[in-house]
Amino acid sequence: MIRAWLAAALLALPLASVAQTVPEPSDYRTDHYRAPVPATLQGGTVVGPEEAHALWAGGEAAFIDVMPQPPKPANLPKGTIWRNKPRHTIPGSIWLPNVGYGAIADVTADYFRAGLERATGGNPAHPVVIFCLEDCWMSWNAAKRALEWGYTSVYWLPEGTDGWQLWGYPLEKVTPEEGQPQTN
């Protein structure tokens, strides 16, 4: 009887109430980047869209979008026109694609460091909000990396531009920040 009641009660709960809890790993995530993410980031501050919007409206924080950008396929037939998929992001953000992988090349790390330095004016205490899409480990990895590099006011927006847009906040089309390493 109690089991039947408990099962019925669980089925009546909203899905978010029984969502899977993802433990925070000790190292970077290196595969399956589009998957549920932890609710925490050791050393950083996790924010939702409303808190991120308040930071954005206050103009005090730098916003870093780490959404990856696929490289142009090497085997395209000659004369094929390649168009990168447009990225719409939080207005005023800088887009540093491909810096959120679990393992990054030195040239990509240098690109990320340079982007963070430009965005923060070289001040590691300057607030920075790092994001991608909802359930994207790229932003968690990038935020963790920024913390390890000595940035002390790192905010992580795990809902990314998906959550931002869901709240009706504006988006703008951007291009990657200059100096992006070429993969092909």
C-alpha positions in Angstrom: 0.0 0.0 0.0 2.7 2.4 1.0 4.7 1.5 -2.2 1.7 2.2 -4.4 1.2 5.5 -2.7 4.9 6.5 -3.0 4.9 5.5 -6.7 1.8 7.6 -7.4 3.3 10.5 -5.5 6.5 10.3 -7.5 4.7 10.2 -10.8 2.7 13.3 -9.9 5.9 15.3 -9.3 7.2 17.6 -12.1 10.1 16.1 -14.0 12.5 18.7 -12.6 11.8 17.5 -9.1 13.2 14.0 -9.9 15.9 15.1 -12.3 19.1 13.2 -12.3 21.8 14.6 -10.0 25.2 14.8 -11.7 28.2 14.8 -9.4 30.8 17.4 -10.1 33.9 15.6 -11.5 37.4 16.3 -10.2 38.7 16.8 -13.8 37.5 18.0 -17.1 34.7 16.3 -19.1 36.3 14.9 -22.2 33.4 13.3 -24.1 29.6 13.4 -24.4 29.5 17.2 -24.0 25.7 17.5 -24.5 24.5 15.8 -21.3 23.2 16.8 -17.9 25.7 18.9 -16.0 26.4 19.3 -12.3 24.6 21.9 -10.2 27.9 23.1 -8.8 31.3 24.4 -9.9 33.9 24.4 -7.1 35.3 27.9 -6.7 32.8 29.5 -9.0 29.3 30.8 -8.7 26.4 29.1 -10.5 23.8 31.5 -11.8 20.5 31.1 -13.6 19.1 33.3 -16.4 17.7 35.9 -14.0 20.9 36.3 -12.0 22.9 36.4 -15.3 20.5 39.0 -16.7 21.1 41.2 -13.6 24.9 40.9 -14.1 24.4 41.8 -17.7 22.1 44.7 -17.0 24.6 46.0 -14.4 27.4 46.1 -17.0 30.0 44.9 -14.5 30.7 41.4 -15.8 32.3 40.2 -19.0 30.2 37.5 -20.8 32.1 34.7 -22.6 30.3 32.3 -25.0 32.2 29.1 -25.5 29.9 27.4 -28.0 32.0 25.3 -30.3 32.2 26.0 -34.0 32.6 23.0 -36.3 35.6 23.3 -38.7 35.2 23.3 -42.4 35.3 19.7 -43.5 38.6 18.9 -45.2 37.0 16.6 -47.8 34.5 19.1 -49.4 34.5 18.9 -53.2 36.4 21.8 -54.9 34.1 24.8 -55.3 31.8 23.9 -52.5 30.6 27.0 -50.6 31.0 26.6 -46.8 29.0 28.7 -44.5 29.5 28.6 -40.8 26.3 28.3 -38.8 25.4 31.7 -37.3 25.6 32.1 -33.5 23.1 34.2 -31.6 24.3 35.0 -28.1 23.9 37.3 -25.2 24.5 40.9 -26.4 27.9 42.2 -25.7 29.4 38.7 -25.2 32.6 37.6 -26.9 32.5 34.2 -28.6 35.5 32.1 -28.0 34.6 28.8 -29.8 36.2 25.5 -29.0 37.8 26.5 -25.7 35.6 24.2 -23.6 36.8 20.8 -24.7 38.2 18.7 -22.0 41.6 18.7 -23.6 42.7 21.7 -25.6 45.8 22.4 -27.7 48.3 25.0 -26.4 47.2 27.3 -29.3 43.6 27.0 -28.1 44.6 27.6 -24.5 46.5 30.7 -25.6 43.5 31.9 -27.6 41.2 31.4 -24.5 43.7 33.2 -22.2 44.0 36.1 -24.6 40.2 36.4 -24.8 39.8 36.3 -21.1 42.4 38.9 -20.7 40.8 41.2 -23.2 37.3 40.7 -21.7 38.5 41.4 -18.2 41.0 44.1 -18.9 43.7 41.9 -17.5 42.1 41.8 -14.1 41.6 38.3 -12.9 39.2 39.6 -10.2 36.9 41.1 -12.9 33.6 39.2 -12.9 33.2 36.9 -15.9 30.1 34.9 -16.9 30.8 31.7 -19.0 28.1 29.9 -20.9 27.2 27.8 -23.9 23.9 26.0 -24.3 21.8 24.1 -21.7 23.3 20.8 -20.7 26.6 21.6 -22.3 29.8 20.6 -20.6 31.8 23.0 -22.7 30.9 25.9 -20.4 31.6 23.9 -17.3 35.0 23.0 -18.6 35.8 26.5 -19.6 34.7 28.0 -16.3 36.8 25.4 -14.4 39.8 26.3 -16.6 39.4 30.0 -15.9 39.3 29.3 -12.2 42.4 27.2 -12.5 44.1 30.1 -14.3 43.5 32.3 -11.3 40.3 34.1 -12.3 38.5 34.6 -9.0 35.0 35.9 -9.9 33.8 33.2 -12.3 30.1 32.8 -12.9 28.8 29.8 -14.7 25.4 29.9 -16.5 24.6 26.2 -17.1 21.3 27.0 -18.9 23.3 29.1 -21.5 21.6 30.9 -24.3 18.8 28.4 -24.2 17.7 29.5 -20.7 18.5 33.1 -21.5 16.2 33.0 -24.5 13.5 31.1 -22.6 13.2 34.1 -20.2 12.7 36.4 -23.2 16.1 38.1 -22.9 17.6 39.5 -26.1 20.2 37.7 -28.3 22.4 39.1 -31.1 24.4 37.5 -33.9 28.1 37.3 -33.3 31.3 36.1 -35.0 34.1 34.4 -33.2 36.7 36.6 -31.5 39.7 37.3 -33.6 42.7 35.0 -33.4 40.7 31.7 -33.4 43.0 28.8 -34.1 42.4 27.1 -37.4 41.8 23.4 -37.1 42.1 22.6 -40.8 
